[in-house]
Amino acid sequence: MNPTTLRRRARLLPAFLPASAASPKPAALDITDIRYFPVREPVSKSAYSLLRVTTRSGLIGWGECRFEANADVNALRSTWIGRPATAYATIPNADPFRAALDIAALDILGKAANAPVYRILGGPTRSKVRAYSFPYTEEFSVPVIEVPPPAWRNQGMAYEDHLLKLVDNVPADRDFIVQANGSLTPGDAASIARTLERKHPLWLDEPCSHANLDALRKVADETVMPLGFGARIDDPGVFQALLREGLIDLVRPDINVFGISGARRVAALAEPYYVAVAPRNSGGPIGTAAAIQLAASIPNFFIQHVPLPAAAEDRAMRRAIVSPAVEAGKEGFLSVTNAPGLGITVNESALEKYHAS
């Protein structure tokens, strides 16, 4: 072998060696620190978990997930410190911090690219995000009608007449959503859906349990009212089963469970079935910021849930945590930012003030 070939192979060899043999220098996006901030709203007592993820280059990403009192943040640190933020796709579904870590990693990648998250994910697909809040506020023009918890099965006509009166209170020029919180039997859900379908709600949310597909088929087959599910789903395979059987009209992955990447995968499952995505948000304003990035990166987005609490003290907390005010709606829409990452600044002193004990 001639000397030129030997020199060329010597230059190329490190690129083909295993990582341990090549001994690469630490990458700028390797995670060097993860800090955990559990917070709780003062009046509603709703709690959610925030993560601050720091990289070797000094970039910081923020994420949010559901609050779990027994979640082991030390196990998270031992697994992820030293790994790159670009490995977010490998976060296990069973990790209680998966949503927060996913959102924080994408926040970092957006900042590294000096672009909003939706741009590094292929967007934008829209310039503003339609939203609704529950409890209802005038900022978001889509009210939610809650189905009263049934006292017994087979409620009958009086119960349905009561629901109709609630729906009739909605102004004629407003869209609205009917929310059942999974409280109905499939038979009652089908009966109520038939009664209300002529009022043209956007959808009937969580009419009953999704566990029994054969029972759920009774609801889907007996009404033209769109059905939405997602509140108790943390496995994308459940959405796939509902889609395959034609039992769901809106998939509703929770941003605080699936993160941006997981919710995008659910959206991709739904797209071939021409099913829209109306993501849930069971947490705080960082979740809302992440949801805006999600909405701007998928083609089959429909509307975003914003969980604005009723108490002024709780809303003040949410405004104190994040700036700018990502949850401030205008004419029923949230703004899509052009700022890098999630487009937010987090006030850590507010996180200490509202620490969840």
N, C-alpha and C positions, 0 to 999 in steps of 0.2 A: 504494500500500500504506500503510495507516494506521500511525502511530507505535507503537501497541501491538503489532501484528503484527511489526514490525521488531525491537522489543526482545525479543520472545519467540523469534524466530529466532536472534538474537544469543546468547541464553542456551543454546539447544539445539545450535548449530552445532558446538562442540567435541566433543560426544558422537558425531557422525557423521563427523568428520575421520579420516583415517589417523593411526596412532600418531605418525608423524614430524611431521605437521602440527599435531596437537593438543598435542604436547609435554607428556605427562602427567608428574607428579612420580613419582620412583621408588617402587615399591610395597614394602610392609613385607616381603613374602615373596620379593623378588628375592634371588638367590644372590650373595653377596659373596666367598665363599671356599670352596675345596674342598681338603681335606688328605687325603693318601693314607698309609695305614698297612698295609704288607704284614707279616704275622706268620706264624711257623712253630712248630709244636709240637715240643718238644725231643726226644722219643723217636720218635714216628711219622714226623716230618719232613713231615707234612701242612701245606700252606700255604694261606692264603686272604687276600684283600685286603679291607681296611676303608676306608670313606670317612667323613670328617666334613664335613658340608655346613653352612655358616653363612649365615644370611639377614640382610638389612638390619636387621630388627627385633631381631636377637640370638638368635633361635631356632636351635638346632642339631639336625640330624638325623644319624643313623648308619645306614650300610648296609654290606652285605657281598656279595662275589661271589667267583668262582674266582680263584685267583692265576695271573696271566700275566706272566712276567718281562719281556716286551717291550711290555706295554701302555703307551700314551702318555698319562700323566695330564695333561701340559701341553696336549695337544689337547682333553682333557675340560674343563679349566679355561677355555681360550679360547672354547669353544663355549657353556658353561653359566653362567659368571659374568656376571651382568647379566640373566639370564633368571629367570622366576619358578618357584618350586618347584611351582606348580600345573600346569606344563607337562610333568609326568612322563609323560603318555601319548604324548608325541611323541619319546621316547627311541628311537633307531634300534635294531633288533634286532642289527645288526652291531657295536654299541658294546661293547667288552669289559667296560665298567663299568656296563652297563645295569641289572643286578640291584641293584648297590649304590646307584646313583643313584636308582632307583625306590623302594627301601626307605627311603632317607634322606629323599626328598621326602615320602613318606607319613608318616614319623615326624614331620617338620616340620608337616605339615597337621594331624595329630592333636594335636600340642602347641598349635598355633594355635587349634584348636577346643576344647581342654581335654577331649579324648575319646580313647579308644583307637582305633587305626587301624581295627579291625573295625567300629566304630560309624559312622565316616565312609564306610565301604564298604557299609553296609546291614545289618550284623549286630547282635547276635550270633545265630548259628545253633545254638550249643551253649554249655554252661557249662564244659566241660572237653574236653581233646583226647587221644584215645587215641593211644598212641605205642609204638614198639618201637625198640630200639637194636641196633646191630651194631658191635662184639661184644656178645653178650647179657649183660645184667645183671638182677639180681632186681628192680630198680626197675620194669622193663618186662617184662611177663610173656609176651611173644611171642618165642620163640627163632627164630633163622634157621639153617636147615640148608644148608650150602654143598655144592653138587655138586662132587665131586673133579674136577679137570681131566682129561679123557679122554686116554689115551695114544695112541689111534688112533680112527678112525671105527668105527661099528657095534660098540659095546662088548660087547653080548651080556648073557646072563642073570647072569653073575657080578657084573658092574658094577651091575646093577639090584638084585641081592640085597644088595650092600654098601650101597646107598642106603637100602634098606628097613630094614636094621639101624640105620643112623643115625637114621632117622625113628622107629623103635621105641623109641629112648632118650628121646624126648620124653614127659613125663608125659601120661597120657590126658586130663587136664582142661585141657591147654594148647593154645591155637591155635599154629600155627607157619607159617613161610614157607620155601619152598624157593628157593634163590638159585643161578642157574647162571652169572651174569656173562657171558652171551653166548657161552659156551664150546662149545656143542653144535651139531651139524648139525641141520637140521630133522627128519631121520629119527630121530636119537637122542633129540631133545627130545620128539617125539611118543611114542616108545616109553617113555621115562621117565615122561612125564605119565600115560600109561595105567596104568603100574605103581603110581604113587603116588596116583592120584586117589581110590582107595578109603580112603586115610588122611585125606582131607579137609583138605589144607593150605589156608591162606587164599588163596595164589596161588603160581604158579611165576614167579619173577622173572627177566627177561632170559634166556629159555631158549636163544635163538639170535639171530643178526643179524636186524634188522627190515628190511634193505635190499631183500630180494627178497620181495615180497608173495605171489607164487604159492607160493614155498617155505614161507613162514610159514603159509599157508592149510592146509598139510598138518598142522601142529601143531594149529591151531584146530579143524579138522574131525574130528580123530581122538581128541579128549579133551574131557571136561567140566571139567577143571581150569582155573580162571581163570588168565589170562596177564596179566602186567604188564610194561610197557616204559617207558623214559624215561632210562636212564643215559647214553645216547649221542645224545640228541635235543636239539637247540637251536633247532629250527624248529617252530612250532606246526602248520605244514602237514603235517608227518610224522604228528603225532597225528591230524589230520583224515583223512589217508589210511587209517590203521589203523582208525579209527572207522567210516569209510564202508564199509570192506570187512568189518567185523565181526570183526576179528582181535585185538582187545584188550579185556580185561575191567577193567583198572585203568590209568588214565593216571597217569604218575609224573613230572610236571615237576619239575626241580630248582630249588629256591628260589634257589640261588646262580647260576643261569643265567637264569631267567625273571623273578626278582623276584616281588613280590606281585602286581602288575598282570598280568604275563605269565602267571603260573600261574593267576590267576583267569580269564583268557581261555581257557586250555586247559580249565579246569573247565567253563566255559560251553559249549565245543564238545562236551564229553562228556555233559552233562546230557540232551540230547534222545535220546541213545542208551541212557539209564539206566546209564551207566558211572560208577563211583566214582573218586575221586581219592585217591591215596596218595603225597603229595609226597615227593621225595627232599631230602636236605640233605647236600651234599658239603663243607660248610665248618664254621664255628664257631658259637658261642653267639648271635651277633647274627642269624645265619641261622635258628637255632632260634626266637628271639623273633619274627622275621618270619613264620616258618611257623605259629606259634600264631595270629597275627593273620589269616593266610590261612585257616586251618582254621575260625576263628570267623566268617568272612565268606562262606562258600560252603555251599550245601545238600547237595552230594554228596560231602562229605569222608568218608574211611574211616579212615585211620590215618596217622600221621606218623613218618617215619624220623628218628632222632636219632643222629648218628655219634659216640657216646661212645667215645673211644679206650681201649685196654686198659691203657696205662701210667698209673700214678698221677700222674706228673709232668705228663703231657699234660692230665689231667682238672683238676689244680690250676691249670694255665694258663687253661683255659676258665672256671673259677670266678673267677679273678683278673680276667679281662677285663670281665665283666659282672655287675652285681648288679641285682635279686635273682637267685638261682640258678634261672634259667629252665629248666635242663635237669634239675632234680631231680624225678624222677617219683614219683608216689604211687599205688600199686595199679594201675600200668599207664597212668596218665594224667598229662598236663601241665596246669598251672593256666592259666586264662584270666584275664588281669589287667584291672582297671578303670582303671589308670593311663593318663595321656595318651600318645599316640604309640605306640611299641613297648613302653612300660612299663619301660624299662631305663635304668641309668646305666652309662656306659663309663669304665673306669679307664685313662686315657691313659698313666700311668706303666707299666702292665703291657704296653701296646702297644709302648713303647720297649724294654722288657726282652726281649720275644719277637720283636723285629724280624727279618724274613726278609731275609737278605743275598743 
